[in-house]
Amino acid sequence: MGAKVFKGDNADIKQISTHTVTGTWAADDTGTLTCGGKSVTFTVVAGSTAIADVVAGLVAAWNASEDGALEEVAASDASPAITLTAETAGVPFITSESETTAGDGAIGSQTDSTAVDGAAHWDQATNWDTGAVPVNDDDITIEATDNDIKYGLDQSSVTPDSLTFRQSFTGTCGLPRENNDGNNEFTEYRDTYLQISPDVCEIGAGEGDGSGRIKLDFGSIVCAATVLNTGSRTERDVPAILLKGTHASNTLTVLKGDVGVAFFAGETSTIATLNVAGSEAETQVVCGPGVSITTINQTGGTLDVDTTASAITTINLDGGTCILRGDTNGVTTINVAEGAKLIDMGGSGTIATLNLHGEYDHSQSMTARPITNRNFYPGYIYRDPHGVVAVGGNGIDFHYCGPGVNGTMDTKPNRTWTESAIA
């Protein structure tokens, strides 16, 4: 429908919310307030059954708590209401309530008397150059700003034509799983991924330092994603770009940068075709155990891929290093070109056919790997120093080379090899 550029110009406003206490409370009745999975409870005792006592008790319990999510919010007594105020302007909070009463004592649901606003909110119209939040068929660009995008991330119903993060965007998009802002350390309960479903997504074009955190969940809509470059990771041991998406026709091309797909345990993603290029120093891609991949085309970079979710049909390894993990699923065909390297960390999943012109390295694992068909060509390097790769199946076929002739065999000693001609 139109082009929209994120500006992040809004002033930060503190959220103020209330819960109103009503009804008749009796001894042993309880009221509970919860934020970020952490709760405080007040139990009415004999002689203190008034609403004011319930309010005062919950306020005191909230402010005494050392749970990080609760420490982000201050409670005050405005009987019959409990007033909750964000400690930091622009940071939203979500609370819930419950009660167990013999009578009709109740705690009302969260009511926002002052709505949160700020520069980090995707869902605020005035943070966009057109004065409107992106909608279906828009072309969205994030560029030339260091403003973060942290909140209002549930845009799962929006299907823009394109979503572009240029390298001049040096802020972050999304939240870390563990909130370590200041002294408020806790597991993040708000949305951590921008949930949106563009037809095309491009990250890292143009000049600039790039972003150290962009977290995108494409949902169940097909997306063709391309990563041209990234910034240096914001979180230690977490890739700068984290992607998810479950459509069977998704494609991902990484030419340079630091990318994780369904990186965390429990996450899932599907990729029909994954393309990886670039130098091994500048391109790192990690596919977690919840990623289902059909075809991998790799000409460079370092790819660490786990086959736990599904078997891969084809790996065309024309350059770079591919690290293969996963206990149960294997690969139908792996083609390793001269100069490329496959590091196999082992698993019970079968590699049906290994066509080896480059290097196959099983030296870093003691876990067995069955390989049915092995075709070795001049220049091959085959490393199985522990002797754990299954020698059964159809054996090894040497094409224009031999065991240690025009190639390298690094295998366990004291083994018998039976020679026969290739039919």
SULKASUL-V797995 format. One record per pair of residues at least 4 apart in sequence whose C-alpha atoms are under 8 Angstrom apart, sorted by the first residue. I is the first residue (numbers start at 1). GAP is how many residues later the second one is. D is the distance in whole Angstrom. If there is no record, write none. Layout:
I&GAP&D, I&GAP&D
//
This chain:
1&135&7, 1&136&5, 1&137&5, 1&138&8, 2&135&7, 2&136&5, 2&137&6, 3&135&6, 3&136&5, 3&137&6, 3&138&8, 4&124&7, 4&125&6, 4&126&6, 4&130&7, 4&134&7, 4&135&6, 4&136&5, 4&137&6, 5&123&6, 5&124&6, 5&125&8, 5&135&6, 5&136&5, 5&137&6, 5&138&7, 6&121&6, 6&122&5, 6&123&6, 6&134&8, 6&135&7, 6&136&5, 6&137&7, 7&120&5, 7&121&5, 7&122&6, 7&138&7, 7&140&8, 8&110&8, 8&111&4, 8&112&6, 8&113&8, 8&118&8, 8&119&4, 8&120&7, 8&139&6, 8&140&8, 9&109&8, 9&110&5, 9&117&7, 9&118&5, 10&107&7, 10&108&5, 10&109&5, 10&116&6, 10&117&6, 11&106&7, 11&107&5, 11&108&6, 12&77&5, 12&78&4, 12&104&8, 12&105&6, 12&106&4, 12&107&6, 13&76&5, 13&77&5, 13&102&8, 13&103&6, 13&104&5, 13&105&6, 14&71&7, 14&72&6, 14&73&7, 14&74&6, 14&75&4, 14&76&6, 14&77&7, 14&78&8, 14&100&7, 14&101&8, 14&102&6, 14&103&7, 15&70&6, 15&71&5, 15&74&7, 15&75&7, 15&76&7, 15&77&6, 15&78&8, 15&97&7, 15&98&8, 15&99&5, 15&100&5, 15&101&4, 15&102&8, 16&67&7, 16&68&6, 16&69&4, 16&70&7, 16&96&6, 16&97&6, 16&98&5, 16&99&7, 16&100&8, 17&66&6, 17&67&5, 17&68&7, 17&93&6, 17&94&5, 17&95&4, 17&96&5, 17&97&7, 18&63&6, 18&64&5, 18&65&5, 18&66&6, 18&92&6, 18&93&5, 18&94&6, 18&95&7, 19&62&5, 19&63&5, 19&64&7, 19&88&6, 19&89&5, 19&90&6, 19&91&5, 19&92&7, 20&59&8, 20&60&6, 20&61&4, 20&62&6, 20&87&6, 20&88&5, 20&89&8, 21&30&6, 21&33&8, 21&34&7, 21&58&8, 21&59&5, 21&60&6, 21&61&8, 21&84&8, 21&85&6, 21&86&5, 21&87&6, 22&29&7, 22&58&7, 22&83&6, 22&84&5, 22&85&6, 22&86&8, 23&28&8, 23&80&8, 23&81&5, 23&82&4, 23&83&6, 24&25&8, 24&26&8, 24&27&8, 24&79&6, 24&80&5, 24&81&5, 25&4&6, 25&19&7, 25&24&5, 25&25&7, 25&26&7, 25&76&7, 25&77&7, 25&78&6, 25&79&7, 25&80&5, 26&18&7, 26&19&8, 26&20&7, 26&23&5, 26&75&7, 26&76&7, 26&77&7, 27&16&8, 27&17&5, 27&18&5, 27&19&5, 27&20&8, 27&21&8, 27&22&6, 28&15&6, 28&16&5, 28&17&6, 28&18&8, 28&73&8, 29&14&6, 29&15&5, 29&70&8, 29&71&6, 29&72&5, 29&73&7, 30&11&7, 30&12&6, 30&13&4, 30&14&6, 30&69&6, 30&70&5, 30&71&6, 31&10&6, 31&11&5, 31&12&7, 31&23&7, 31&27&8, 31&66&8, 31&67&6, 31&68&4, 31&69&7, 31&75&8, 31&76&7, 32&7&7, 32&8&6, 32&9&4, 32&10&7, 32&26&8, 32&65&6, 32&66&5, 32&67&6, 33&6&6, 33&7&6, 33&8&7, 33&25&8, 33&62&7, 33&63&6, 33&64&5, 33&65&7, 34&4&5, 34&5&4, 34&6&7, 34&61&5, 34&62&5, 34&63&6, 35&4&6, 35&34&6, 35&35&6, 35&58&8, 35&59&6, 35&60&5, 35&61&7, 36&33&6, 36&34&8, 36&58&7, 36&59&7, 36&151&8, 36&152&7, 36&153&5, 36&154&8, 37&152&7, 38&29&7, 38&31&7, 38&32&7, 40&18&7, 40&21&6, 40&22&6, 40&25&8, 41&17&6, 41&20&7, 42&12&7, 42&15&6, 42&16&6, 42&19&7, 43&11&8, 44&4&6, 44&5&6, 44&9&8, 44&10&7, 45&4&7, 48&5&6, 49&4&7, 49&5&7, 50&4&7, 51&4&6, 51&28&8, 51&29&6, 52&4&6, 52&27&6, 52&28&6, 53&4&6, 54&4&6, 55&4&6, 55&22&7, 55&24&6, 55&25&7, 55&26&7, 55&27&6, 56&4&6, 56&21&6, 56&23&8, 57&4&6, 58&4&6, 59&4&6, 59&16&5, 59&17&6, 59&18&6, 59&23&7, 60&4&6, 60&15&8, 61&4&6, 62&8&7, 62&12&8, 62&13&6, 63&7&8, 63&8&7, 63&11&6, 63&12&6, 65&5&7, 65&6&7, 66&4&7, 66&5&6, 67&4&6, 67&117&8, 67&118&8, 67&119&7, 68&4&7, 68&115&7, 68&116&4, 68&117&5, 68&118&5, 69&4&8, 69&115&7, 69&116&8, 69&117&6, 70&4&8, 71&16&8, 71&113&6, 72&14&6, 72&15&5, 72&16&7, 72&112&7, 73&11&6, 73&12&5, 73&13&4, 73&14&5, 73&20&8, 74&10&6, 74&11&5, 74&12&6, 74&13&6, 75&7&7, 75&8&6, 75&9&5, 75&10&7, 76&6&6, 76&7&5, 76&8&6, 77&4&7, 77&5&5, 77&6&6, 78&4&6, 78&5&6, 86&5&7, 86&6&7, 86&7&7, 89&27&8, 89&28&8, 89&29&8, 90&26&6, 90&27&5, 90&28&5, 90&29&7, 90&30&7, 91&25&7, 91&26&8, 91&27&8, 91&60&8, 92&24&6, 92&59&8, 95&15&7, 96&13&7, 96&14&7, 97&10&7, 97&11&7, 97&12&6, 98&8&8, 98&9&7, 99&6&8, 99&7&6, 99&8&7, 101&4&6, 101&5&8, 117&4&7, 117&7&7, 118&6&8, 119&8&7, 119&28&7, 119&29&8, 119&30&8, 120&27&7, 120&28&5, 120&29&4, 120&30&5, 120&31&6, 121&6&7, 121&28&6, 121&29&6, 121&30&5, 121&31&5, 121&32&8, 122&5&7, 122&11&7, 122&27&6, 122&28&7, 122&29&6, 122&30&5, 122&31&6, 123&10&6, 123&28&8, 123&29&5, 123&30&7, 124&4&8, 124&8&8, 124&9&7, 124&28&8, 125&6&5, 125&7&4, 125&8&5, 126&4&8, 126&5&5, 126&6&7, 127&4&7, 128&4&6, 128&5&7, 134&4&6, 134&6&7, 134&24&8, 134&26&8, 135&23&6, 135&24&7, 135&25&6, 136&22&5, 136&23&5, 136&24&5, 136&25&7, 137&22&6, 137&23&4, 137&24&5, 137&25&8, 138&21&8, 138&22&5, 138&23&6, 138&24&7, 139&21&6, 139&22&6, 139&23&5, 139&24&6, 139&25&8, 140&20&7, 140&22&6, 140&23&5, 140&24&6, 141&22&6, 141&23&5, 141&24&6, 141&25&7, 142&22&6, 142&23&5, 142&24&6, 142&27&6, 143&22&6, 143&23&5, 143&24&7, 143&25&5, 143&26&5, 144&22&8, 144&24&5, 144&25&5, 144&26&8, 145&23&7, 145&24&5, 145&25&6, 145&26&7, 146&23&6, 146&24&5, 146&25&4, 146&26&8, 147&23&8, 147&24&5, 147&25&7, 148&23&5, 148&24&5, 148&25&6, 149&22&7, 149&23&6, 149&24&5, 149&25&6, 150&22&8, 150&23&6, 150&24&5, 150&25&6, 150&42&8, 151&23&8, 151&40&7, 153&21&7, 153&38&6, 153&39&8, 153&40&7, 153&41&5, 153&42&6, 154&37&7, 154&40&6, 154&41&5, 154&42&7, 155&39&7, 155&40&5, 155&41&5, 156&39&5, 156&40&5, 156&41&7, 156&62&8, 156&63&7, 157&39&7, 157&40&8, 158&38&6, 158&39&6, 158&40&8, 159&37&7, 159&38&5, 159&39&5, 159&40&7, 160&37&7, 160&38&5, 160&39&7, 161&37&5, 161&38&5, 161&39&6, 162&36&5, 162&37&6, 162&38&5, 162&39&6, 162&40&8, 163&35&6, 163&37&6, 163&38&5, 163&39&6, 164&37&6, 164&38&5, 164&39&6, 165&4&7, 165&37&6, 165&38&5, 165&39&6, 165&40&8, 166&36&8, 166&37&6, 166&38&5, 166&39&5, 166&40&6, 166&44&7, 167&36&7, 167&37&4, 167&38&5, 167&39&6, 167&40&6, 167&41&5, 167&42&6, 167&43&4, 167&44&7, 167&62&7, 167&63&7, 167&64&8, 168&38&7, 168&39&6, 168&40&4, 168&41&7, 168&42&6, 169&39&7, 169&40&8, 169&41&6, 169&42&6, 170&38&8, 170&39&6, 170&40&5, 170&41&5, 170&42&7, 170&61&8, 171&39&8, 171&40&6, 171&41&8, 171&42&8, 172&39&6, 172&40&7, 172&41&5, 172&42&6, 173&20&8, 173&21&7, 173&40&6, 173&41&5, 173&42&6, 174&17&8, 174&18&5, 174&19&5, 174&20&6, 174&39&7, 174&40&6, 174&41&5, 174&42&8, 175&4&8, 175&13&8, 175&16&7, 175&17&4, 175&18&7, 175&40&8, 176&12&7, 176&16&6, 176&59&8, 177&10&6, 177&11&5, 177&15&7, 178&7&7, 178&8&6, 178&9&5, 178&10&5, 179&5&7, 179&6&5, 179&7&5, 179&8&6, 179&9&5, 180&4&6, 180&5&5, 180&6&7, 181&4&7, 188&4&8, 192&23&7, 193&22&5, 193&23&5, 193&24&6, 194&21&6, 194&22&5, 194&23&6, 195&21&6, 195&22&5, 195&23&6, 195&24&7, 196&20&7, 196&21&6, 196&22&5, 196&23&7, 197&20&8, 197&21&5, 197&22&6, 197&23&8, 197&24&6, 197&25&8, 197&26&7, 198&20&7, 198&23&8, 198&25&6, 199&22&8, 199&23&7, 199&24&5, 199&25&6, 200&23&6, 200&24&5, 200&25&6, 201&22&7, 201&23&6, 201&24&5, 201&25&6, 202&23&6, 202&24&5, 202&25&6, 202&26&7, 203&23&6, 203&24&5, 203&25&6, 203&26&7, 203&27&7, 204&6&7, 204&23&6, 204&24&5, 204&25&4, 204&26&6, 205&23&6, 205&24&7, 209&21&8, 209&22&6, 210&19&7, 210&20&5, 210&21&4, 210&22&8, 211&19&6, 211&20&5, 211&21&7, 211&22&8, 211&29&7, 212&18&7, 212&19&5, 212&20&5, 212&21&4, 212&22&5, 212&23&8, 212&27&8, 212&28&5, 212&29&7, 213&18&8, 213&20&6, 213&21&6, 213&22&8, 213&26&8, 213&27&5, 213&28&6, 213&29&8, 214&26&6, 214&27&5, 214&28&6, 215&26&6, 215&27&5, 215&28&6, 216&26&6, 216&27&5, 216&28&6, 217&26&6, 217&27&5, 217&28&6, 218&4&8, 218&5&7, 218&25&8, 218&26&6, 218&27&5, 218&28&8, 219&25&7, 219&26&5, 219&27&6, 219&28&8, 220&25&6, 220&26&5, 220&27&5, 221&24&8, 221&25&8, 221&26&6, 222&23&8, 222&24&8, 222&25&5, 222&26&7, 222&27&6, 222&28&5, 223&22&8, 223&24&8, 223&26&8, 223&27&5, 223&28&7, 224&26&6, 224&27&5, 224&28&6, 225&25&8, 225&26&6, 225&27&5, 225&28&6, 226&26&6, 226&27&5, 226&28&6, 226&29&8, 227&25&8, 227&26&6, 227&27&5, 227&28&6, 227&29&7, 227&30&7, 228&26&6, 228&27&5, 228&28&5, 228&29&7, 229&26&7, 229&27&5, 229&28&5, 229&29&8, 230&10&7, 230&11&7, 230&26&7, 230&27&5, 230&28&6, 231&9&7, 231&26&7, 231&27&8, 232&8&6, 232&26&8, 233&5&7, 233&6&6, 233&7&4, 233&25&8, 234&4&8, 234&6&7, 235&4&8, 235&5&8, 238&22&8, 239&19&5, 239&20&5, 239&21&6, 240&18&6, 240&19&6, 240&20&8, 241&17&6, 241&18&5, 241&19&6, 242&17&6, 242&18&5, 242&19&6, 242&20&7, 242&21&7, 243&16&8, 243&17&6, 243&18&5, 243&19&6, 244&17&6, 244&18&5, 244&23&8, 244&24&7, 244&25&5, 244&26&8, 245&5&7, 245&23&8, 245&24&5, 245&25&6, 246&4&8, 246&22&7, 246&23&5, 246&24&5, 246&25&8, 247&22&8, 247&23&6, 247&24&8, 248&22&6, 248&23&6, 248&24&6, 249&21&8, 249&22&7, 249&23&5, 249&24&8, 250&20&7, 250&21&5, 250&22&6, 250&23&7, 251&20&6, 251&21&6, 251&22&5, 251&23&6, 252&19&7, 252&21&7, 252&22&5, 252&23&6, 253&21&6, 253&22&5, 253&23&6, 254&5&8, 254&21&6, 254&22&5, 254&23&6, 254&29&8, 254&31&8, 255&21&6, 255&22&5, 255&23&5, 255&28&7, 256&21&7, 256&22&6, 256&23&8, 256&26&6, 256&27&5, 256&28&8, 256&45&8, 257&25&6, 257&26&5, 257&27&6, 257&28&8, 258&24&8, 258&25&6, 258&26&5, 258&27&6, 259&25&6, 259&26&5, 259&27&6, 260&25&6, 260&26&5, 260&27&6, 260&28&8, 261&8&7, 261&24&8, 261&25&6, 261&26&5, 261&27&6, 261&30&7, 262&5&5, 262&6&5, 262&7&6, 262&25&6, 262&26&5, 262&27&8, 262&28&6, 262&29&6, 263&4&7, 263&23&7, 263&24&6, 263&25&5, 263&26&8, 264&24&7, 265&23&8, 265&24&7, 265&25&8, 266&24&7, 267&23&6, 268&21&8, 268&22&4, 268&23&6, 268&24&8, 269&21&6, 269&22&5, 269&23&6, 270&21&6, 270&22&5, 270&23&6, 271&20&7, 271&21&6, 271&22&5, 271&23&7, 272&21&6, 272&22&5, 272&23&6, 273&20&7, 273&21&6, 273&22&5, 273&23&6, 273&24&8, 274&19&7, 274&21&6, 274&22&5, 274&23&6, 275&21&6, 275&22&5, 275&23&6, 276&7&8, 276&9&8, 276&20&8, 276&21&6, 276&22&5, 276&23&6, 276&24&6, 276&25&7, 276&27&8, 277&6&7, 277&21&6, 277&22&5, 277&23&4, 277&24&5, 277&43&8, 278&4&7, 278&5&6, 278&21&7, 278&22&5, 278&23&5, 279&4&6, 279&21&6, 279&22&5, 279&23&8, 279&41&7, 280&4&7, 280&20&6, 280&21&4, 280&22&5, 280&40&6, 280&41&7, 281&20&7, 281&21&8, 282&19&7, 283&17&8, 283&18&5, 283&19&6, 284&17&6, 284&18&5, 284&19&6, 284&20&8, 285&16&8, 285&17&6, 285&18&5, 285&19&6, 286&17&6, 286&18&5, 286&19&6, 287&4&6, 287&16&8, 287&17&6, 287&18&5, 287&19&6, 288&17&7, 288&18&6, 289&16&8, 289&17&5, 289&18&6, 289&19&5, 289&20&6, 289&37&7, 290&16&8, 290&18&7, 290&19&5, 291&15&7, 291&16&7, 291&17&8, 291&18&6, 291&19&8, 292&15&7, 292&17&5, 292&18&5, 292&19&8, 292&20&8, 293&17&7, 293&18&8, 293&19&6, 293&20&8, 294&17&8, 294&18&5, 294&19&5, 294&20&7, 295&17&6, 295&18&6, 295&19&5, 295&20&6, 295&21&8, 296&18&6, 296&19&5, 296&20&6, 296&21&8, 297&18&6, 297&19&5, 297&20&6, 297&21&8, 298&17&8, 298&18&6, 298&19&5, 298&20&6, 298&21&6, 298&22&7, 299&18&6, 299&19&5, 299&20&4, 299&21&6, 300&18&7, 300&19&5, 300&20&4, 300&21&7, 301&18&8, 301&19&5, 301&20&6, 302&18&6, 302&19&5, 302&20&6, 302&21&8, 303&18&6, 303&19&5, 303&20&6, 304&18&6, 304&19&5, 304&20&6, 304&21&8, 305&17&7, 305&18&6, 305&19&5, 305&20&6, 306&18&6, 306&19&4, 306&20&5, 307&4&6, 307&5&7, 307&17&8, 307&18&6, 307&19&5, 307&20&8, 307&21&7, 307&22&6, 307&23&7, 308&17&8, 308&18&5, 308&19&6, 308&20&6, 308&21&6, 309&20&8, 310&19&6, 310&20&8, 311&18&5, 311&19&5, 311&20&5, 311&21&8, 311&38&8, 312&17&8, 312&18&7, 312&19&5, 312&20&6, 313&18&6, 313&19&5, 313&20&6, 314&17&7, 314&18&6, 314&19&5, 314&20&6, 314&21&8, 315&16&8, 315&18&6, 315&19&5, 315&20&6, 316&18&6, 316&19&5, 316&20&7, 317&4&8, 317&5&7, 317&17&7, 317&18&6, 317&19&5, 317&20&6, 317&23&6, 317&24&8, 317&25&8, 318&17&8, 318&18&6, 318&19&5, 318&20&7, 318&21&8, 318&22&6, 319&18&7, 319&19&8, 319&20&6, 319&21&4, 319&22&7, 320&19&8, 320&20&5, 320&21&6, 321&19&6, 321&20&5, 321&21&6, 321&22&7, 322&19&6, 322&20&5, 322&21&6, 323&19&6, 323&20&5, 323&21&6, 323&22&7, 324&18&7, 324&19&6, 324&20&5, 324&21&6, 324&22&8, 325&19&7, 325&20&5, 325&21&7, 325&22&7, 326&4&8, 326&19&8, 326&20&7, 326&21&6, 326&23&8, 327&19&7, 327&20&4, 327&21&5, 327&22&6, 328&19&6, 328&20&5, 328&21&5, 329&18&8, 329&19&7, 329&20&4, 329&21&7, 330&17&8, 330&18&8, 330&19&4, 330&20&5, 330&21&5, 330&22&8, 331&18&8, 331&19&7, 331&20&5, 331&21&7, 332&18&8, 332&19&6, 332&20&5, 332&21&6, 333&18&7, 333&19&6, 333&20&5, 333&21&6, 333&22&8, 334&17&8, 334&19&6, 334&20&5, 334&21&6, 335&19&6, 335&20&5, 335&21&6, 335&22&8, 336&4&6, 336&5&7, 336&6&7, 336&18&8, 336&19&6, 336&20&5, 336&21&6, 336&22&5, 336&23&7, 336&24&8, 337&19&7, 337&20&5, 337&21&5, 338&18&8, 338&19&5, 338&20&4, 338&21&7, 338&41&7, 338&42&7, 339&19&5, 339&20&7, 340&18&5, 340&19&6, 341&17&6, 341&18&5, 341&19&6, 341&20&7, 342&17&6, 342&18&5, 342&19&6, 343&17&6, 343&18&5, 343&19&6, 343&21&8, 344&16&7, 344&17&6, 344&18&5, 344&20&8, 344&21&8, 345&17&7, 345&19&7, 345&20&5, 345&22&7, 346&16&7, 346&19&6, 346&20&7, 346&21&5, 346&22&6, 346&23&5, 347&20&6, 347&21&6, 347&22&5, 348&20&7, 348&21&6, 348&22&7, 349&20&7, 349&21&7, 350&19&7, 350&20&5, 350&21&6, 350&22&7, 351&18&8, 351&19&6, 351&20&5, 351&21&6, 351&22&8, 352&19&6, 352&20&5, 352&21&6, 353&18&7, 353&19&6, 353&20&5, 353&21&6, 353&22&8, 354&17&7, 354&19&6, 354&20&5, 354&21&6, 355&19&6, 355&20&5, 355&21&6, 355&22&8, 356&4&7, 356&18&8, 356&19&6, 356&20&5, 356&21&6, 356&24&6, 356&25&8, 357&19&6, 357&20&5, 357&21&6, 357&22&6, 357&23&5, 357&24&8, 358&21&6, 358&22&5, 358&23&6, 359&21&6, 359&22&4, 359&23&6, 359&24&8, 360&21&6, 360&22&5, 360&23&6, 361&20&8, 361&21&6, 361&22&5, 361&23&7, 362&21&6, 362&22&5, 362&23&8, 362&27&8, 363&20&6, 363&21&6, 363&22&6, 363&23&7, 366&20&7, 366&22&6, 367&21&7, 368&20&5, 368&21&5, 368&22&7, 369&19&7, 369&20&5, 369&21&6, 370&19&6, 370&20&5, 370&21&8, 370&22&8, 371&18&7, 371&19&6, 371&20&7, 371&21&8, 371&22&7, 372&20&7, 372&21&5, 372&22&6, 372&23&7, 373&20&7, 373&21&5, 373&22&7, 373&23&7, 373&24&8, 374&20&8, 374&21&7, 374&22&5, 374&23&6, 375&21&6, 375&22&5, 375&23&6, 375&24&7, 376&4&6, 376&20&7, 376&21&6, 376&22&5, 376&23&6, 376&25&8, 377&21&6, 377&22&5, 377&23&6, 377&24&6, 377&30&8, 378&21&7, 378&22&6, 378&23&6, 378&28&5, 378&29&6, 379&27&6, 379&28&5, 379&29&8, 380&26&8, 380&27&5, 380&28&6, 381&26&6, 381&27&5, 381&28&6, 381&29&8, 382&26&6, 382&27&5, 382&28&6, 382&29&8, 383&26&6, 383&27&5, 383&28&6, 384&4&7, 384&5&7, 384&26&6, 384&27&5, 384&28&7, 385&25&6, 385&26&4, 385&27&5, 386&25&7, 386&26&6, 387&24&6, 387&25&5, 391&4&6, 397&25&7, 398&4&5, 398&5&8, 401&4&6, 401&5&5, 401&6&7, 402&4&7, 402&5&7, 403&4&7, 403&5&7, 403&6&6, 404&4&5, 404&5&5
//
